[in-house]
Every structure is written in structure tokens, then in C-alpha cells.
Amino acid sequence: MMPVTAAIAMCTALALQAAPAGSAQSGPSARQAAPSARPEPGVPFITPSVERPAEPTPPQVPSAMPPVPATPGAPIEVVASQTFTLRTPYVHRCRREGGEVRSGHLVVVRAAPGFIIPRQVAEPVACFGSQTGERLWASPDRGLAVYLVPAWDEGSDAARRPGNPLVDPVFFGSPELPERVDAAWIAAERARAEAAFSNGALRVPARPAVAPTPVLDLDSVDNLLKEAERLLPRDPDPSATSPRTMP
């Protein structure tokens, strides 16, 4: 009988002879060179990372919102102004002081769309003399907007008079949020606008002839929508929006 050690040596020699060319490595070093795709028990299997190509930049969709024009700016025209009084007051929301309003002016202006289009951010502030206007309705396509302007006073104590949108400066101040607009802010913006009017950098808006009109005595601010429609210029397009057809 062949000794055990001799038999092991013979089997090893036969295995080496049967191995294909280029596979001379055996034992632990060969297993390290070609690891198994099946993980060993208890060892997590980690898939080699594959570098992904950079994703293309999504195309930029042009916004339909017109850009904010330079300020100070001015309407093209003050179309109409109607004085009103209300039995039920409303709260003015377009300046820090706010307060209840029982009288004021319903003013229609014609202006570039960038000044009057509603925005969800700071926007040019419509100013009438030393007061701000709250946009009640706007049609940027038609270039028209209606503002509620609370009554205000102009001049010093010696020569104080009621403010009038058909007489006092009408302009658009810098883009701002209502809660940051106060008397000092309005005064500073008015000084800039009046300087621009004086040196010709800003054109004074056209206005209708000043004529006394009866004061509207209404129940509430809701009644002003119908009055605003009455003040709007007639549009040849029958599909054009009006205050009562706006959401």
C-alpha cells in the first residue's frame, strides 16, 4: 500500500498538470484575486458604486409675469376719481398704520402692466399724495387698475386741505411690503417722485378736468365694485374683464 504522504503528493502533482495555462495560482491568493459574487454568511454584500452621468439642467421656462419697472414711476393717466363715504368701515391694509376707513376716493388709473399686476412679493406701491392706494381690481392686459384711497389731508396746519387724486402727485414708489410702509416712507418716496417730475425724468400723468361730483354714500366697501365698473372706460372688446367678473 502506498504511504498517505506519497498519495497526497501524487494528487497534488496531477491537479497542477490538469490546470489550464495562466492559472498557476492556487490556494488563498487565487481566491482573493477572484472574490465570489455570493457573500459569506453574516457579511453584508455591497454592490460596487457606478458613477452616474450628470443630469442635464432643466430648461428655463420664461415667466409670463412682467418685470418690475424702475421706480419712481407714474401712471399714464388718472382716468377717473370718485369720492365716497361708507356706513360700514373697512380696514386699510396698504400701510403700517392701517386703521378703519369711512371715506376716501375710488381711483381708476391707466398704467404699464408691470406696475399694476398682482404679485406675491414686494411690488411698487401706488401713492396718491401722502396716502397709499389699495388695489381693488386690475386688468394688466387692458392696463387699467382701480384703487381704494382713504381720505387724507395735504399741507401744513395753516393751509390744510383735503387730498385730491386729481390734483396731488400720483406715482408708484419702490417695491415694498404693506407692513413696512409708513408716513416717513411715503414722504421719502414722494420727494423722489416730485424731483423726477420736476426735472422731466418722470412724466406727469394725464388727468380729467377737475369737476365736483356728488359724494357716494354707500353701505360698505363691497358696493364700490359696481361703482368701479361705472368709472371704467368702455372697452370695444365685449370679452374684456370688469370688476364684477374678476375673481
Sine and cosine of phi, psi and omega as CSV:
sin_phi,cos_phi,sin_psi,cos_psi,sin_omega,cos_omega
0.00,0.00,0.66,-0.75,-0.01,-1.00
-0.96,0.29,0.71,-0.71,0.04,-1.00
-0.86,0.52,0.45,-0.89,-0.04,-1.00
-0.88,0.48,-0.67,0.74,-0.03,-1.00
-0.89,0.45,-0.61,0.79,0.02,-1.00
-0.93,0.36,-0.61,0.79,0.02,-1.00
-0.90,0.44,-0.66,0.75,0.02,-1.00
-0.89,0.46,-0.68,0.73,-0.01,-1.00
-0.89,0.45,-0.66,0.75,-0.01,-1.00
-0.90,0.43,-0.65,0.76,-0.01,-1.00
-0.91,0.42,-0.61,0.79,0.01,-1.00
-0.90,0.43,-0.67,0.74,0.00,-1.00
-0.90,0.43,-0.67,0.74,0.01,-1.00
-0.90,0.44,-0.61,0.79,0.01,-1.00
-0.91,0.42,-0.62,0.78,0.01,-1.00
-0.92,0.39,-0.60,0.80,0.01,-1.00
-0.93,0.37,-0.56,0.83,-0.03,-1.00
-0.98,0.20,-0.29,0.96,-0.04,-1.00
-0.93,0.37,0.63,-0.78,0.02,-1.00
-0.94,0.35,0.34,-0.94,0.00,-1.00
-0.88,0.48,0.59,-0.80,0.02,-1.00
1.00,0.09,0.05,1.00,0.02,-1.00
-0.84,-0.54,0.71,0.71,-0.05,-1.00
-0.95,0.32,-0.39,0.92,-0.01,-1.00
-0.95,0.32,0.60,-0.80,0.06,-1.00
-0.54,-0.84,0.12,-0.99,0.05,-1.00
0.98,0.21,-0.36,-0.93,-0.09,-1.00
-0.86,0.52,-0.61,0.79,-0.04,-1.00
-0.89,0.45,-0.59,0.80,0.01,-1.00
-0.93,0.36,-0.63,0.78,0.01,-1.00
-0.92,0.40,-0.55,0.84,0.05,-1.00
-0.93,0.37,-0.55,0.84,-0.03,-1.00
-0.94,0.33,-0.48,0.88,-0.01,-1.00
-0.75,-0.66,0.98,0.20,-0.05,-1.00
-0.90,0.44,0.50,-0.87,0.01,-1.00
-0.96,0.27,0.59,-0.81,0.05,-1.00
-0.96,0.28,-0.19,0.98,-0.01,-1.00
-0.99,-0.13,0.85,-0.53,-0.06,-1.00
-0.92,0.39,0.47,-0.88,0.09,-1.00
-0.95,0.30,0.45,-0.89,0.01,-1.00
-0.84,0.54,0.74,-0.67,0.03,-1.00
1.00,0.09,-0.07,1.00,-0.02,-1.00
-0.93,-0.37,0.85,-0.53,-0.01,-1.00
-0.91,0.43,0.62,-0.79,0.00,-1.00
-1.00,-0.06,0.84,-0.54,-0.05,-1.00
-0.94,-0.33,0.87,-0.50,0.03,-1.00
-0.97,0.25,0.77,-0.64,0.01,-1.00
-0.85,0.53,0.68,-0.73,-0.01,-1.00
-0.94,0.34,0.58,-0.81,0.04,-1.00
-0.90,-0.44,0.82,-0.57,-0.03,-1.00
-0.93,0.36,0.85,-0.53,-0.02,-1.00
-1.00,0.01,0.58,-0.81,0.06,-1.00
-0.92,0.38,0.52,-0.86,0.00,-1.00
-0.88,0.47,0.70,-0.71,0.02,-1.00
-0.95,0.30,0.64,-0.77,0.00,-1.00
-0.92,0.39,0.52,-0.86,0.04,-1.00
-0.93,0.38,0.79,-0.62,-0.01,-1.00
-0.88,0.47,0.58,-0.81,0.00,-1.00
-0.90,0.44,0.61,-0.80,0.01,-1.00
-0.99,0.11,0.88,-0.48,0.02,-1.00
-1.00,0.09,0.85,-0.53,-0.01,-1.00
-0.89,0.46,0.69,-0.73,-0.02,-1.00
-0.99,0.17,0.61,-0.80,0.04,-1.00
-0.99,0.14,-0.16,0.99,-0.01,-1.00
-0.96,0.27,0.84,-0.54,0.02,-1.00
-0.92,0.40,0.52,-0.85,0.00,-1.00
-0.92,0.40,0.37,-0.93,0.04,-1.00
-0.95,0.30,0.84,-0.55,0.00,-1.00
-0.93,0.36,0.27,-0.96,0.06,-1.00
-0.92,0.39,0.55,-0.83,0.03,-1.00
-0.83,-0.56,0.45,-0.90,0.05,1.00
-0.93,0.36,0.51,-0.86,0.05,-1.00
-0.77,-0.63,0.04,-1.00,-0.03,-1.00
-0.55,-0.84,0.48,-0.88,0.12,-0.99
-0.90,0.43,0.36,-0.93,0.12,-0.99
-0.95,0.31,-0.59,0.81,-0.08,-1.00
-0.40,-0.92,0.61,-0.79,0.25,-0.97
-1.00,-0.05,0.96,-0.27,-0.15,-0.99
-0.96,0.29,-0.70,0.72,-0.06,-1.00
-0.33,-0.94,0.37,-0.93,0.06,-1.00
-0.57,-0.82,0.73,-0.68,-0.02,-1.00
-0.75,-0.66,0.83,-0.56,0.04,-1.00
-0.98,0.18,0.59,-0.80,-0.02,-1.00
-0.60,-0.80,0.34,-0.94,0.19,-0.98
-0.76,-0.65,0.49,-0.87,-0.05,-1.00
-0.81,-0.58,0.67,-0.74,0.09,-1.00
-0.97,0.25,-0.56,0.83,0.06,-1.00
-0.94,-0.34,0.89,-0.46,-0.07,-1.00
-0.95,0.30,0.32,-0.95,0.15,-0.99
-0.83,-0.55,0.25,-0.97,-0.02,-1.00
-0.99,-0.15,0.82,-0.57,0.03,-1.00
-0.96,0.27,0.81,-0.58,-0.13,-0.99
-0.95,-0.32,0.14,0.99,-0.11,-0.99
-0.94,-0.35,0.46,0.89,0.20,-0.98
-0.31,-0.95,0.35,-0.94,-0.12,-0.99
-0.88,0.48,-0.65,0.76,-0.06,-1.00
-0.92,0.40,-0.51,0.86,0.02,-1.00
0.83,0.56,-0.78,-0.63,0.03,-1.00
0.99,-0.15,0.34,-0.94,0.01,-1.00
-0.98,0.19,0.61,-0.79,-0.05,-1.00
-0.88,-0.47,0.80,-0.60,0.07,-1.00
-0.89,-0.45,-0.17,0.99,0.01,-1.00
-0.46,-0.89,0.42,-0.91,-0.01,-1.00
0.12,-0.99,-0.46,-0.89,-0.08,-1.00
-0.73,-0.68,0.66,-0.75,0.15,-0.99
-0.99,-0.17,0.92,-0.40,-0.16,-0.99
-0.86,-0.51,0.75,-0.66,0.08,-1.00
-0.96,-0.28,0.79,-0.61,0.04,-1.00
-0.81,-0.58,0.45,-0.89,0.14,-0.99
-0.94,-0.35,0.81,-0.59,-0.09,-1.00
-0.48,-0.88,0.23,-0.97,0.08,-1.00
-0.88,0.47,0.61,-0.79,-0.06,-1.00
-0.81,0.58,-0.57,0.82,-0.03,-1.00
-0.88,0.47,-0.40,0.92,0.00,-1.00
-0.99,0.13,-0.49,0.87,-0.20,-0.98
-0.93,-0.38,-0.15,0.99,-0.03,-1.00
-0.94,0.33,0.70,-0.71,0.02,-1.00
-0.91,0.42,0.67,-0.74,0.03,-1.00
-0.77,-0.64,0.39,-0.92,0.04,-1.00
-1.00,-0.07,0.20,0.98,0.02,-1.00
-0.75,-0.66,-0.08,-1.00,0.04,-1.00
-0.84,0.54,0.66,-0.75,-0.03,-1.00
-0.66,-0.75,0.31,-0.95,0.01,-1.00
-0.82,0.57,0.72,-0.70,-0.06,-1.00
-1.00,-0.01,0.83,-0.56,0.06,-1.00
-0.97,0.23,0.85,-0.53,-0.04,-1.00
-0.86,-0.51,0.66,-0.75,0.02,-1.00
-0.80,-0.60,0.98,-0.21,-0.13,-0.99
0.88,0.48,-0.84,-0.55,0.01,-1.00
-0.98,-0.20,0.39,0.92,-0.03,-1.00
-0.79,-0.61,0.37,-0.93,0.09,-1.00
-0.97,-0.24,0.43,-0.90,0.03,-1.00
-0.94,-0.33,0.58,-0.81,0.07,-1.00
-0.97,-0.23,0.84,-0.55,-0.06,-1.00
-0.93,0.37,0.87,-0.50,0.04,-1.00
-1.00,-0.01,-0.53,0.85,-0.05,-1.00
-0.30,-0.96,0.51,-0.86,0.05,-1.00
-0.48,-0.88,0.58,-0.82,0.13,-0.99
-0.76,-0.65,1.00,0.02,-0.02,-1.00
-0.84,0.55,-0.55,0.83,0.01,-1.00
-0.88,0.47,-0.58,0.81,0.02,-1.00
-1.00,-0.02,-0.19,0.98,-0.03,-1.00
0.95,0.32,0.51,0.86,-0.04,-1.00
-0.83,-0.55,0.56,-0.83,0.07,-1.00
-0.52,-0.85,0.51,-0.86,0.03,-1.00
-0.90,-0.45,0.74,-0.67,-0.03,-1.00
-0.85,-0.53,0.60,-0.80,0.19,-0.98
-1.00,-0.08,0.86,-0.52,-0.05,-1.00
-0.86,-0.50,0.93,-0.35,0.03,-1.00
-0.87,0.49,0.52,-0.86,0.03,-1.00
-0.86,0.51,0.59,-0.81,0.02,-1.00
-0.54,-0.84,0.23,-0.97,0.02,-1.00
-0.94,-0.35,0.53,-0.85,0.06,-1.00
-0.87,-0.49,0.44,-0.90,0.08,-1.00
1.00,0.05,0.10,-1.00,0.00,-1.00
-1.00,0.09,0.02,-1.00,-0.02,-1.00
-0.87,0.50,-0.57,0.82,-0.05,-1.00
-0.96,0.29,-0.48,0.88,-0.04,-1.00
-0.71,-0.70,0.75,0.66,-0.01,-1.00
-0.98,0.22,0.65,-0.76,0.02,-1.00
-0.56,-0.83,0.33,-0.94,0.06,-1.00
-0.93,0.38,0.63,-0.78,0.06,-1.00
-0.93,0.37,0.48,-0.88,-0.05,-1.00
-0.62,-0.79,0.89,-0.46,0.01,-1.00
-0.89,0.46,-0.30,0.95,0.02,-1.00
-1.00,0.02,-0.05,1.00,-0.03,-1.00
-0.83,-0.56,-0.71,0.70,-0.10,-1.00
-0.99,0.15,0.32,-0.95,-0.05,-1.00
-0.86,0.51,0.68,-0.73,0.09,-1.00
-0.86,-0.52,0.83,-0.55,-0.11,-0.99
-0.41,-0.91,0.19,-0.98,0.10,-1.00
-0.94,-0.34,0.86,-0.51,0.04,-1.00
-0.99,0.11,-0.04,-1.00,-0.02,-1.00
-0.85,0.52,0.48,-0.88,0.07,-1.00
-0.86,0.51,0.76,-0.65,-0.04,-1.00
-0.39,-0.92,0.29,-0.96,0.08,-1.00
-1.00,-0.03,0.59,-0.81,-0.09,-1.00
-0.82,0.57,-0.61,0.79,-0.07,-1.00
-0.95,0.32,-0.11,0.99,0.02,-1.00
-0.95,-0.30,0.03,1.00,-0.01,-1.00
-0.99,-0.10,0.85,-0.52,0.05,-1.00
-0.71,-0.71,-0.11,-0.99,-0.07,-1.00
-0.87,0.49,-0.65,0.76,-0.01,-1.00
-0.91,0.41,-0.65,0.76,0.02,-1.00
-0.90,0.44,-0.70,0.71,-0.01,-1.00
-0.89,0.46,-0.67,0.74,0.00,-1.00
-0.88,0.48,-0.66,0.75,0.00,-1.00
-0.92,0.39,-0.68,0.73,0.02,-1.00
-0.93,0.38,-0.57,0.82,0.02,-1.00
-0.92,0.40,-0.63,0.78,0.02,-1.00
-0.88,0.47,-0.65,0.76,0.03,-1.00
-0.90,0.43,-0.68,0.73,-0.02,-1.00
-0.92,0.40,-0.69,0.73,-0.01,-1.00
-0.90,0.43,-0.58,0.82,0.07,-1.00
-0.91,0.42,-0.65,0.76,0.01,-1.00
-0.93,0.37,-0.58,0.81,0.08,-1.00
-0.90,0.43,-0.66,0.76,-0.09,-1.00
-0.93,0.37,-0.66,0.75,-0.06,-1.00
-1.00,0.00,0.09,1.00,0.07,-1.00
1.00,0.09,0.02,1.00,0.02,-1.00
-0.94,0.33,-0.38,0.93,-0.01,-1.00
-0.78,-0.63,0.75,-0.67,-0.03,-1.00
-1.00,0.07,0.73,-0.68,0.04,-1.00
-0.93,0.37,0.77,-0.63,-0.04,-1.00
-0.91,0.41,0.53,-0.85,0.09,-1.00
-0.93,0.37,0.49,-0.87,-0.01,-1.00
-0.63,-0.78,0.48,-0.88,0.09,-1.00
-0.96,0.29,0.29,-0.96,0.05,-1.00
-0.88,0.48,0.66,-0.75,0.00,-1.00
-0.96,0.30,0.86,-0.50,0.00,-1.00
-0.63,-0.78,0.72,-0.70,0.00,-1.00
-0.91,0.41,0.72,-0.69,0.04,-1.00
-0.82,-0.57,0.47,-0.88,0.02,-1.00
-0.87,0.48,0.64,-0.77,0.03,-1.00
-0.96,0.27,0.74,-0.67,0.04,-1.00
-0.98,0.19,0.81,-0.59,0.05,-1.00
-0.95,-0.31,0.96,-0.29,-0.14,-0.99
-0.86,-0.51,0.27,-0.96,0.00,-1.00
-0.95,0.30,-0.76,0.65,-0.09,-1.00
-0.47,-0.88,0.07,-1.00,-0.02,-1.00
-0.90,0.43,-0.42,0.91,0.01,-1.00
-0.88,0.48,-0.51,0.86,0.00,-1.00
-0.94,0.35,-0.28,0.96,-0.05,-1.00
-0.96,0.29,-0.35,0.94,0.02,-1.00
-0.87,0.49,-0.71,0.71,0.02,-1.00
-0.90,0.44,-0.64,0.77,0.01,-1.00
-0.92,0.39,-0.57,0.82,0.03,-1.00
-0.89,0.45,-0.64,0.77,0.03,-1.00
-0.89,0.45,-0.59,0.81,0.01,-1.00
-0.92,0.40,-0.55,0.84,-0.04,-1.00
-0.99,0.16,-0.33,0.94,-0.06,-1.00
-0.93,0.38,0.59,-0.81,0.08,-1.00
-0.92,0.39,0.50,-0.87,0.01,-1.00
-0.92,0.39,0.71,-0.71,0.00,-1.00
-0.95,-0.32,0.74,-0.67,0.00,-1.00
-0.92,0.39,-0.31,0.95,0.00,-1.00
-1.00,0.05,0.92,-0.40,-0.05,-1.00
-0.93,0.37,-0.30,0.95,0.00,-1.00
-1.00,0.04,-0.04,1.00,-0.02,-1.00
-0.89,0.46,0.59,-0.81,-0.04,-1.00
-0.96,0.27,0.42,-0.91,0.11,-0.99
-0.75,-0.66,0.21,-0.98,-0.03,-1.00
-0.81,0.59,-0.56,0.83,-0.06,-1.00
-0.99,0.16,-0.23,0.97,0.03,-1.00
-0.98,-0.22,-0.05,1.00,0.05,-1.00
-0.99,0.13,0.56,-0.83,0.04,-1.00
-0.93,0.37,0.00,0.00,0.00,0.00
